[in-house]
Amino acid sequence: MLAGSLARRSWSATPRLIADCRTPQGRRHFSPLAWYNRQIQRAPVITKAITSGVLFATGDVLAQTVTMEKGGKYNGPRVIRAAIFGTVILGPLGHLHFNFIEWFVVKRLAFTGTKMALLKVFIDQFTYWASGINAIYLISLPLMAGESFETAWGNVRNKIWPVLKANWCIWPLVQIVNFKFVPVVHQLNFVLLVSLGWATYLSWSTSDKPATTDDDDASTNNSIN
């Protein structure tokens, strides 16, 4: 019941942006930010799912670009798998996660300011979320590539600890900024935007060969959050 309630609500701490934007002369003009905020208010889960899919696929394209030799080709199926993961898994689960910790820390415990941000970071990084979403990521990408469950589970066992150690080098600091200054409705998007640079850097720094067109997901070396 709580999950259903969270999925329907958007716990934004800021007022809605004005969608009906006007010029000084009183004429309407299109505002992409105002339009996006209307979609977030009307259909938060669907909007965040689509946003997550687009940004996650973009991050994979950037990661392939920086590791590709001259004349190389993009791994299209890998990009599609990244888009599916972002849309079907990360977007909806991220919506529930950020709304849940807002409800628990702010609404239930009535924490504010730095104390609120620190508790949210602890829950986000050291309870269920960081380990859980990265494990789902590490198992789902090989499964979507046609690997067996045993192979996918082996990917989790071999990589989850290195991924989490890399995750904790940057994400606690990022999330302090996110939880303290970014409205709840946009916190998942903030994570995804930071992930564009983070995933690209990790793919570049951990790659010892150029990207190829095979189905090996080098992106599974990266942490999500």
ZICORKA-V876275 format. One line per field, one symbol per residue. ss: DSSP state (~ for helix, > for strand, _ for the rest). phi: phi as a letter, one per 40 degrees, with the letter a starting at -180 (. if undefined). psi: psi as a letter, one per 20 degrees, with the letter a starting at -180 (. if undefined). A space follows every 10 residues. Layout:
ss=???
phi=???
psi=???
This chain:
ss=_~~~~~~~__ __________ _>_____>__ _~~~~~~~~~ ~~_~~~~~~~ ~~~~~~~~~~ ~~~~~~____ _____~~~~~ ~~~~~~~~~~ ~~~~~~~~~~ ~~~~~~~~__ __~~~~~~~~ ~~~~~~__~~ ~~~~~~~~~~ ~~~~____~~ ~~~~~~~~~~ ~~~~~~~~~~ ~~~~~~~~~~ ~__~~~~~~~ ~~~~~~~~~~ ~~~~~~____ _______~~~ ~____
phi=.cccccccbb cccbcccccc cbcdcgccac bdcccccccc ccaccccccc dccccccccc ccccccbccc gcbccddccc ccccccccbc dcccdccccc cccccccccg cbgcdccccc cdcccbbccd cccccccccc cccccgcccc ccccccccbc cdccccdccb cdcccccdcc bbddcbcccc dccccdcccc cccccbcbac cbcccccccc cccca
psi=ggghghhiqo mpiqqpqohm qqrhjjqqqp ohgggghghg hgmgggghgg gggghghghh ggghgijprp irqqnghggg hgggggghfg gghhggghhg hgggggggik qrbhgggghg gggghjdhgg gghhggghhh ghghijrrhg gghhhghhig ghghghgihh hggghggghh ipqhhjhghg ghghhghghg gghghipjqq qajajpnhii iqqg.
